[in-house]
Amino acid sequence: MMSRSMWGNENRVTWFPSFKKACRSSSPSISEPITKGSICNFLTKAKWRPLVNPSPGGPTHVEIWNTEEKGSDVNLATYLIHDAWRDLFDVAVVLSQDTDLNEPVRILRDEIKKDVGVVCLDGKAPGKLASHASFVRHVTDSRLAVAHFPDTLAFGKRGETVTRPVEWS
Protein backbone atom coordinates (compact mmCIF):
# COMPACT_ATOMS: atom_id res chain seq x y z
CA MET A 1 0.00 0.00 0.00
CA MET A 2 1.42 3.40 -0.88
CA SER A 3 0.05 6.74 0.21
CA ARG A 4 0.78 10.41 -0.28
CA SER A 5 0.75 12.33 2.97
CA MET A 6 -1.98 14.93 3.50
CA TRP A 7 0.67 17.24 4.95
CA GLY A 8 3.17 17.31 2.12
CA ASN A 9 4.66 15.36 -0.72
CA GLU A 10 5.83 12.46 1.41
CA ASN A 11 5.23 9.02 -0.08
CA ARG A 12 4.80 6.08 2.22
CA VAL A 13 4.79 2.37 1.53
CA THR A 14 3.43 -0.16 3.98
CA TRP A 15 4.51 -3.69 3.13
CA PHE A 16 3.89 -7.03 4.70
CA PRO A 17 6.00 -9.63 2.90
CA SER A 18 4.66 -13.13 3.00
CA PHE A 19 7.85 -14.96 2.20
CA LYS A 20 10.87 -15.66 4.36
CA LYS A 21 13.52 -14.28 2.01
CA ALA A 22 12.04 -10.76 2.17
CA CYS A 23 12.38 -10.66 5.94
CA ARG A 24 16.05 -11.60 5.82
CA SER A 25 17.07 -9.15 3.11
CA SER A 26 17.60 -5.48 3.84
CA SER A 27 15.84 -2.69 2.05
CA PRO A 28 17.97 -0.54 -0.24
CA SER A 29 18.76 2.80 1.39
CA ILE A 30 16.77 4.69 -1.26
CA SER A 31 13.54 3.16 0.05
CA GLU A 32 14.12 3.78 3.74
CA PRO A 33 12.34 7.19 3.82
CA ILE A 34 9.21 5.77 2.22
CA THR A 35 8.96 2.50 4.10
CA LYS A 36 6.52 2.50 7.00
CA GLY A 37 7.24 -1.00 8.12
CA SER A 38 6.91 -4.66 7.77
CA ILE A 39 5.90 -7.35 10.16
CA CYS A 40 7.20 -10.85 9.50
CA ASN A 41 6.24 -13.69 11.75
CA PHE A 42 7.09 -17.27 10.89
CA LEU A 43 6.35 -20.47 12.73
CA THR A 44 8.57 -23.48 12.05
CA LYS A 45 7.72 -26.88 13.45
CA ALA A 46 8.12 -30.53 12.57
CA LYS A 47 5.15 -32.11 10.79
CA TRP A 48 4.41 -35.50 9.34
CA ARG A 49 3.29 -35.51 5.69
CA PRO A 50 2.20 -38.41 3.47
CA LEU A 51 4.47 -39.56 0.65
CA VAL A 52 3.06 -39.27 -2.88
CA ASN A 53 4.40 -42.64 -4.00
CA PRO A 54 5.40 -44.73 -0.97
CA SER A 55 7.43 -47.87 -1.63
CA PRO A 56 5.53 -51.13 -1.04
CA GLY A 57 6.06 -52.12 2.58
CA GLY A 58 7.95 -48.88 3.26
CA PRO A 59 6.99 -45.81 5.22
CA THR A 60 3.90 -43.93 4.09
CA HIS A 61 4.80 -40.65 5.78
CA VAL A 62 7.88 -38.47 6.21
CA GLU A 63 8.72 -35.87 8.86
CA ILE A 64 9.48 -32.41 7.49
CA TRP A 65 10.22 -28.92 8.76
CA ASN A 66 7.17 -26.86 7.94
CA THR A 67 7.53 -23.06 7.97
CA GLU A 68 4.38 -20.99 7.81
CA GLU A 69 4.00 -17.23 7.60
CA LYS A 70 1.67 -15.94 10.30
CA GLY A 71 -0.15 -12.65 10.67
CA SER A 72 0.76 -10.75 7.51
CA ASP A 73 -2.81 -10.79 6.21
CA VAL A 74 -4.17 -9.53 9.56
CA ASN A 75 -1.53 -6.81 9.73
CA LEU A 76 -2.19 -5.72 6.16
CA ALA A 77 -5.96 -5.64 6.77
CA THR A 78 -5.46 -3.64 9.98
CA TYR A 79 -3.32 -0.99 8.31
CA LEU A 80 -5.57 -0.81 5.25
CA ILE A 81 -8.59 0.02 7.40
CA HIS A 82 -6.63 2.20 9.85
CA ASP A 83 -5.00 4.32 7.15
CA ALA A 84 -8.24 4.57 5.17
CA TRP A 85 -10.20 5.92 8.16
CA ARG A 86 -7.42 8.46 8.73
CA ASP A 87 -7.66 9.39 5.02
CA LEU A 88 -3.95 8.76 4.50
CA PHE A 89 -4.35 7.48 0.94
CA ASP A 90 -6.56 7.87 -2.10
CA VAL A 91 -5.94 4.47 -3.67
CA ALA A 92 -4.66 1.28 -2.06
CA VAL A 93 -2.98 -1.43 -4.10
CA VAL A 94 -2.90 -4.96 -2.68
CA LEU A 95 -0.39 -7.38 -4.19
CA SER A 96 -2.12 -10.51 -2.97
CA GLN A 97 -4.88 -12.91 -3.85
CA ASP A 98 -5.36 -14.02 -0.25
CA THR A 99 -9.08 -14.44 0.30
CA ASP A 100 -8.60 -13.51 3.97
CA LEU A 101 -8.51 -9.94 2.59
CA ASN A 102 -12.00 -10.14 1.00
CA GLU A 103 -13.80 -8.32 3.80
CA PRO A 104 -11.21 -5.56 4.40
CA VAL A 105 -11.09 -4.83 0.65
CA ARG A 106 -14.90 -4.76 0.51
CA ILE A 107 -15.04 -2.39 3.50
CA LEU A 108 -12.50 -0.08 1.86
CA ARG A 109 -14.45 0.10 -1.38
CA ASP A 110 -18.07 -0.01 -0.18
CA GLU A 111 -18.06 1.61 3.24
CA ILE A 112 -15.03 3.91 3.39
CA LYS A 113 -15.33 4.74 -0.34
CA LYS A 114 -11.65 4.25 -1.17
CA ASP A 115 -10.44 2.77 -4.43
CA VAL A 116 -8.53 -0.45 -3.90
CA GLY A 117 -6.81 -2.45 -6.59
CA VAL A 118 -5.72 -6.05 -6.55
CA VAL A 119 -2.53 -7.00 -8.40
CA CYS A 120 -2.22 -10.67 -9.37
CA LEU A 121 1.37 -11.86 -9.42
CA ASP A 122 1.04 -15.52 -10.29
CA GLY A 123 -0.85 -15.50 -13.58
CA LYS A 124 -3.88 -17.20 -12.06
CA ALA A 125 -7.45 -15.92 -12.29
CA PRO A 126 -8.00 -13.28 -9.61
CA GLY A 127 -10.76 -15.16 -7.76
CA LYS A 128 -13.22 -13.77 -5.23
CA LEU A 129 -10.94 -11.00 -3.96
CA ALA A 130 -11.17 -9.32 -7.36
CA SER A 131 -14.96 -9.03 -7.02
CA HIS A 132 -14.41 -6.64 -4.11
CA ALA A 133 -11.67 -4.59 -5.79
CA SER A 134 -12.09 -1.33 -7.69
CA PHE A 135 -9.68 -2.64 -10.31
CA VAL A 136 -7.50 -5.67 -11.05
CA ARG A 137 -4.11 -5.77 -12.77
CA HIS A 138 -1.93 -8.72 -13.74
CA VAL A 139 1.85 -8.80 -13.57
CA THR A 140 3.27 -11.18 -16.15
CA ASP A 141 6.90 -12.07 -16.78
CA SER A 142 6.87 -10.12 -20.05
CA ARG A 143 5.35 -6.99 -18.46
CA LEU A 144 7.78 -7.18 -15.58
CA ALA A 145 10.78 -7.55 -17.91
CA VAL A 146 10.00 -4.34 -19.80
CA ALA A 147 9.28 -2.42 -16.57
CA HIS A 148 12.75 -2.85 -15.03
CA PHE A 149 14.87 0.20 -14.45
CA PRO A 150 18.44 0.01 -15.72
CA ASP A 151 21.07 -1.37 -13.31
CA THR A 152 22.12 2.20 -12.49
CA LEU A 153 19.66 5.06 -12.49
CA ALA A 154 20.69 8.74 -12.50
CA PHE A 155 18.38 11.33 -11.02
CA GLY A 156 18.33 14.86 -9.63
CA LYS A 157 20.10 18.00 -10.76
CA ARG A 158 23.42 16.78 -9.39
CA GLY A 159 23.26 13.51 -11.30
CA GLU A 160 23.13 11.30 -8.23
CA THR A 161 22.88 7.61 -9.00
CA VAL A 162 21.26 4.59 -7.44
CA THR A 163 22.46 1.11 -8.32
CA ARG A 164 20.20 -1.91 -8.13
CA PRO A 165 21.45 -4.43 -5.55
CA VAL A 166 23.08 -7.48 -7.13
CA GLU A 167 20.63 -9.84 -5.41
CA TRP A 168 17.75 -8.12 -7.28
CA SER A 169 19.14 -9.09 -10.70
C-alpha positions in Angstrom: 0.0 0.0 0.0 1.4 3.4 -0.9 0.1 6.7 0.2 0.8 10.4 -0.3 0.8 12.3 3.0 -2.0 14.9 3.5 0.7 17.2 5.0 3.2 17.3 2.1 4.7 15.4 -0.7 5.8 12.5 1.4 5.2 9.0 -0.1 4.8 6.1 2.2 4.8 2.4 1.5 3.4 -0.2 4.0 4.5 -3.7 3.1 3.9 -7.0 4.7 6.0 -9.6 2.9 4.7 -13.1 3.0 7.8 -15.0 2.2 10.9 -15.7 4.4 13.5 -14.3 2.0 12.0 -10.8 2.2 12.4 -10.7 5.9 16.0 -11.6 5.8 17.1 -9.1 3.1 17.6 -5.5 3.8 15.8 -2.7 2.1 18.0 -0.5 -0.2 18.8 2.8 1.4 16.8 4.7 -1.3 13.5 3.2 0.0 14.1 3.8 3.7 12.3 7.2 3.8 9.2 5.8 2.2 9.0 2.5 4.1 6.5 2.5 7.0 7.2 -1.0 8.1 6.9 -4.7 7.8 5.9 -7.4 10.2 7.2 -10.8 9.5 6.2 -13.7 11.8 7.1 -17.3 10.9 6.3 -20.5 12.7 8.6 -23.5 12.1 7.7 -26.9 13.4 8.1 -30.5 12.6 5.2 -32.1 10.8 4.4 -35.5 9.3 3.3 -35.5 5.7 2.2 -38.4 3.5 4.5 -39.6 0.7 3.1 -39.3 -2.9 4.4 -42.6 -4.0 5.4 -44.7 -1.0 7.4 -47.9 -1.6 5.5 -51.1 -1.0 6.1 -52.1 2.6 8.0 -48.9 3.3 7.0 -45.8 5.2 3.9 -43.9 4.1 4.8 -40.6 5.8 7.9 -38.5 6.2 8.7 -35.9 8.9 9.5 -32.4 7.5 10.2 -28.9 8.8 7.2 -26.9 7.9 7.5 -23.1 8.0 4.4 -21.0 7.8 4.0 -17.2 7.6 1.7 -15.9 10.3 -0.2 -12.6 10.7 0.8 -10.7 7.5 -2.8 -10.8 6.2 -4.2 -9.5 9.6 -1.5 -6.8 9.7 -2.2 -5.7 6.2 -6.0 -5.6 6.8 -5.5 -3.6 10.0 -3.3 -1.0 8.3 -5.6 -0.8 5.2 -8.6 0.0 7.4 -6.6 2.2 9.9 -5.0 4.3 7.2 -8.2 4.6 5.2 -10.2 5.9 8.2 -7.4 8.5 8.7 -7.7 9.4 5.0 -4.0 8.8 4.5 -4.4 7.5 0.9 -6.6 7.9 -2.1 -5.9 4.5 -3.7 -4.7 1.3 -2.1 -3.0 -1.4 -4.1 -2.9 -5.0 -2.7 -0.4 -7.4 -4.2 -2.1 -10.5 -3.0 -4.9 -12.9 -3.8 -5.4 -14.0 -0.2 -9.1 -14.4 0.3 -8.6 -13.5 4.0 -8.5 -9.9 2.6 -12.0 -10.1 1.0 -13.8 -8.3 3.8 -11.2 -5.6 4.4 -11.1 -4.8 0.6 -14.9 -4.8 0.5 -15.0 -2.4 3.5 -12.5 -0.1 1.9 -14.5 0.1 -1.4 -18.1 0.0 -0.2 -18.1 1.6 3.2 -15.0 3.9 3.4 -15.3 4.7 -0.3 -11.7 4.2 -1.2 -10.4 2.8 -4.4 -8.5 -0.5 -3.9 -6.8 -2.5 -6.6 -5.7 -6.1 -6.6 -2.5 -7.0 -8.4 -2.2 -10.7 -9.4 1.4 -11.9 -9.4 1.0 -15.5 -10.3 -0.9 -15.5 -13.6 -3.9 -17.2 -12.1 -7.4 -15.9 -12.3 -8.0 -13.3 -9.6 -10.8 -15.2 -7.8 -13.2 -13.8 -5.2 -10.9 -11.0 -4.0 -11.2 -9.3 -7.4 -15.0 -9.0 -7.0 -14.4 -6.6 -4.1 -11.7 -4.6 -5.8 -12.1 -1.3 -7.7 -9.7 -2.6 -10.3 -7.5 -5.7 -11.0 -4.1 -5.8 -12.8 -1.9 -8.7 -13.7 1.9 -8.8 -13.6 3.3 -11.2 -16.1 6.9 -12.1 -16.8 6.9 -10.1 -20.0 5.3 -7.0 -18.5 7.8 -7.2 -15.6 10.8 -7.5 -17.9 10.0 -4.3 -19.8 9.3 -2.4 -16.6 12.8 -2.9 -15.0 14.9 0.2 -14.5 18.4 0.0 -15.7 21.1 -1.4 -13.3 22.1 2.2 -12.5 19.7 5.1 -12.5 20.7 8.7 -12.5 18.4 11.3 -11.0 18.3 14.9 -9.6 20.1 18.0 -10.8 23.4 16.8 -9.4 23.3 13.5 -11.3 23.1 11.3 -8.2 22.9 7.6 -9.0 21.3 4.6 -7.4 22.5 1.1 -8.3 20.2 -1.9 -8.1 21.5 -4.4 -5.6 23.1 -7.5 -7.1 20.6 -9.8 -5.4 17.8 -8.1 -7.3 19.1 -9.1 -10.7 
